[in-house]
Amino acid sequence: MKRHHKFGAAFVAISLSGTAVAFALWSANGVGTSSAKALTAQSLTVTAATATADLYPGFTLGDVFFSVNNPNPYPVTITSMTPGTVTSSSPTLCPATNVTVASATGLSIPVAANSTASGQTIANVVTMASTAPDGCQGVTFTINLTLTGSQQ
């Protein structure tokens, strides 16, 4: 029986000392400043993709084909396209002036965060002049594009 009393006394002593430590802790508060910083949006990179041959003299519904890389940590949706300079793979036989490109609005081309959306198309924006010469057969036209969009 003495053995049980010693164990009980030791348990009570340990319990009381643990409680005393818990009550001995003081609380502490702090007031000060912290910071957060917005990242700087990175430009999308647009590159020409393999085009489907759909142009011929007088055709007004040609497409542009491209890939777009989004290096940002958030998704982007492309909403408009403005064409720039057009160049021809055969400027002597088929000058770039044989092709015109219209702007496009109301687009919805999603590009995931930190990824490349390959094989994108904007339809019905390229026109080949009805006077385009035979030298334009098989020619590739490179069209500089400005794509505009925003974070999804």
Secondary structure as GFF3:
##gff-version 3
##sequence-region A 1 152
A	DSSP	alpha_helix	2	24	.	.	.	ID=ss1
A	DSSP	beta_strand	45	48	.	.	.	ID=ss2
A	DSSP	beta_strand	62	70	.	.	.	ID=ss3
A	DSSP	beta_strand	76	88	.	.	.	ID=ss4
A	DSSP	three_ten_helix	96	98	.	.	.	ID=ss5
A	DSSP	beta_strand	99	101	.	.	.	ID=ss6
A	DSSP	beta_strand	104	111	.	.	.	ID=ss7
A	DSSP	beta_strand	115	128	.	.	.	ID=ss8
A	DSSP	three_ten_helix	134	136	.	.	.	ID=ss9
A	DSSP	beta_strand	141	151	.	.	.	ID=ss10
###
